[in-house]
Amino acid sequence: MYVKRVLGLDDARVAVDAVLRAAAETAGAPIVVAVTDADGELIAYARMDGAGHVSRSMAVRKAYTSAKVGLDSGAYGERMRNAGIDLALLGDPNLCGFAGAVCVRADGMVVGAIGVSGRTEEEDEELARAGERAIAGLP
């Protein structure tokens, strides 16, 4: 028998609120934030007023990718590009290689991911890290 830690709705909401707060405190385009569990299933989602259509789907895809592969989405994309692997060949249309999602771990295990889209990839990732920091100390 083993114990599996998971991100719950309360954790996800704390992360979403932290990301939205950080986005509101910095200049830039409206963003979308998505939090998934370790299987890449959506737990929480929010978008700022005026967020674009592509950002809405990309935040979810980034979080999904990060959770499924156990890496930040940008690191995964870089790894695949360096290996010459086209993500389309992997058979999962939800995988993406854009930065902006962070893999969330507890006790060394993947418990979920936080994905952000709407600004530059670097800004998206930094906003996702604000969500990660907000839930890092939670039980």
C-alpha positions, 0 to 999 in steps of 0.5 A: 500500500502507498499514499498518493498526494494530490492537489485538491480544489482548495490548493488549485484555487490558492494557486489560481488566486496567486497567479491572477494577483501577480498578473494584476500587479504587473503590466501586460496582456490578460492571462489565463491560468489552469491547474491540473492534477497529476493526470493532466485533468483540469481542477481549476481554470480562470481567465482575465477579462479580455484574454484571447482564444488561443490563450484559453486553450494553451494554458490548459495544454501547457498544464496538461503537458507539464503534469503528464511528462513531469517537467515544466512545459518549456523544458519538455519542449526544449528536450524534444526539439533538441532530440529532433522529436516532433510532438505531433508524432507522439499521438497526443494532440494536447501535448505542447512544448511552449514554456508557461507551465510548472510541474508541481511536486510533493514528496518528490511525486508529481501532484499536478501542474499550473499553466499560464498563457497570454504573455511571453513564455517567460512571463507566463512561466514566472506567473505560474511559479507565483502559483507554485510558491503559493501552494508550496507550504500547504499541507 
